[in-house]
Amino acid sequence: MYLPRQGHSRSLMPFLKVRV
C-alpha cells in the first residue's frame, strides 16, 4: 500500500491506477 501523504504520491498515483 502506498501513502498518498508522501511527496512521491504523484509517481504512485498513476501506478496504482494501472495496478487497479
Biopython code that builds the backbone (N, CA, C, O; Angstrom):
import numpy as np
from Bio.PDB.StructureBuilder import StructureBuilder

atoms = [
    (1, "MET", "N", (0.849, -1.217, 0.000)),
    (1, "MET", "CA", (0.000, 0.000, 0.000)),
    (1, "MET", "C", (0.876, 1.255, 0.000)),
    (1, "MET", "O", (1.916, 1.291, 0.658)),
    (2, "TYR", "N", (0.457, 2.268, -0.729)),
    (2, "TYR", "CA", (1.258, 3.497, -0.802)),
    (2, "TYR", "C", (0.632, 4.598, 0.047)),
    (2, "TYR", "O", (-0.586, 4.651, 0.215)),
    (3, "LEU", "N", (1.484, 5.477, 0.579)),
    (3, "LEU", "CA", (0.957, 6.585, 1.387)),
    (3, "LEU", "C", (0.786, 7.831, 0.524)),
    (3, "LEU", "O", (1.776, 8.394, 0.056)),
    (4, "PRO", "N", (-0.453, 8.271, 0.304)),
    (4, "PRO", "CA", (-0.755, 9.449, -0.515)),
    (4, "PRO", "C", (-0.204, 10.720, 0.135)),
    (4, "PRO", "O", (-0.170, 11.776, -0.497)),
    (5, "ARG", "N", (0.222, 10.621, 1.380)),
    (5, "ARG", "CA", (0.719, 11.830, 2.068)),
    (5, "ARG", "C", (2.172, 12.090, 1.680)),
    (5, "ARG", "O", (2.689, 13.181, 1.920)),
    (6, "GLN", "N", (2.829, 11.105, 1.087)),
    (6, "GLN", "CA", (4.240, 11.282, 0.717)),
    (6, "GLN", "C", (4.364, 12.145, -0.532)),
    (6, "GLN", "O", (3.406, 12.282, -1.294)),
    (7, "GLY", "N", (5.530, 12.722, -0.742)),
    (7, "GLY", "CA", (5.754, 13.590, -1.911)),
    (7, "GLY", "C", (5.785, 12.773, -3.187)),
    (7, "GLY", "O", (5.609, 13.310, -4.281)),
    (8, "HIS", "N", (6.011, 11.458, -3.047)),
    (8, "HIS", "CA", (6.054, 10.603, -4.247)),
    (8, "HIS", "C", (4.649, 10.161, -4.658)),
    (8, "HIS", "O", (4.480, 9.302, -5.524)),
    (9, "SER", "N", (3.663, 10.758, -4.029)),
    (9, "SER", "CA", (2.263, 10.380, -4.341)),
    (9, "SER", "C", (2.020, 10.484, -5.852)),
    (9, "SER", "O", (1.341, 9.637, -6.433)),
    (10, "ARG", "N", (2.570, 11.514, -6.477)),
    (10, "ARG", "CA", (2.344, 11.719, -7.922)),
    (10, "ARG", "C", (2.842, 10.511, -8.710)),
    (10, "ARG", "O", (2.213, 10.082, -9.677)),
    (11, "SER", "N", (3.966, 9.977, -8.287)),
    (11, "SER", "CA", (4.554, 8.856, -9.029)),
    (11, "SER", "C", (3.766, 7.571, -8.760)),
    (11, "SER", "O", (3.688, 6.684, -9.610)),
    (12, "LEU", "N", (3.189, 7.493, -7.566)),
    (12, "LEU", "CA", (2.443, 6.273, -7.203)),
    (12, "LEU", "C", (0.994, 6.357, -7.666)),
    (12, "LEU", "O", (0.359, 5.336, -7.934)),
    (13, "MET", "N", (0.482, 7.566, -7.758)),
    (13, "MET", "CA", (-0.929, 7.720, -8.175)),
    (13, "MET", "C", (-1.205, 6.991, -9.490)),
    (13, "MET", "O", (-2.109, 6.157, -9.537)),
    (14, "PRO", "N", (-0.460, 7.277, -10.554)),
    (14, "PRO", "CA", (-0.677, 6.620, -11.845)),
    (14, "PRO", "C", (-0.359, 5.127, -11.748)),
    (14, "PRO", "O", (-0.968, 4.315, -12.445)),
    (15, "PHE", "N", (0.584, 4.767, -10.895)),
    (15, "PHE", "CA", (0.972, 3.360, -10.755)),
    (15, "PHE", "C", (-0.179, 2.560, -10.167)),
    (15, "PHE", "O", (-0.457, 1.441, -10.599)),
    (16, "LEU", "N", (-0.850, 3.150, -9.170)),
    (16, "LEU", "CA", (-1.988, 2.459, -8.545)),
    (16, "LEU", "C", (-3.118, 2.305, -9.551)),
    (16, "LEU", "O", (-3.800, 1.280, -9.575)),
    (17, "LYS", "N", (-3.312, 3.304, -10.364)),
    (17, "LYS", "CA", (-4.401, 3.260, -11.358)),
    (17, "LYS", "C", (-4.162, 2.108, -12.335)),
    (17, "LYS", "O", (-5.093, 1.391, -12.702)),
    (18, "VAL", "N", (-2.915, 1.941, -12.748)),
    (18, "VAL", "CA", (-2.598, 0.867, -13.699)),
    (18, "VAL", "C", (-2.709, -0.489, -13.010)),
    (18, "VAL", "O", (-3.157, -1.468, -13.607)),
    (19, "ARG", "N", (-2.291, -0.532, -11.733)),
    (19, "ARG", "CA", (-2.364, -1.798, -10.987)),
    (19, "ARG", "C", (-3.818, -2.187, -10.780)),
    (19, "ARG", "O", (-4.190, -3.352, -10.925)),
    (20, "VAL", "N", (-4.623, -1.212, -10.444)),
    (20, "VAL", "CA", (-6.048, -1.499, -10.190)),
    (20, "VAL", "C", (-6.729, -1.550, -11.544)),
    (20, "VAL", "O", (-7.936, -1.777, -11.619)),
]
sb = StructureBuilder()
sb.init_structure("model")
sb.init_model(0)
sb.init_chain("A")
sb.init_seg("    ")
for serial, (resi, resn, name, xyz) in enumerate(atoms, 1):
    if name == "N":
        sb.init_residue(resn, " ", resi, " ")
    sb.init_atom(name, np.array(xyz, "f"), 0.0, 1.0, " ", f" {name:<3s}", serial, name[0])
structure = sb.get_structure()
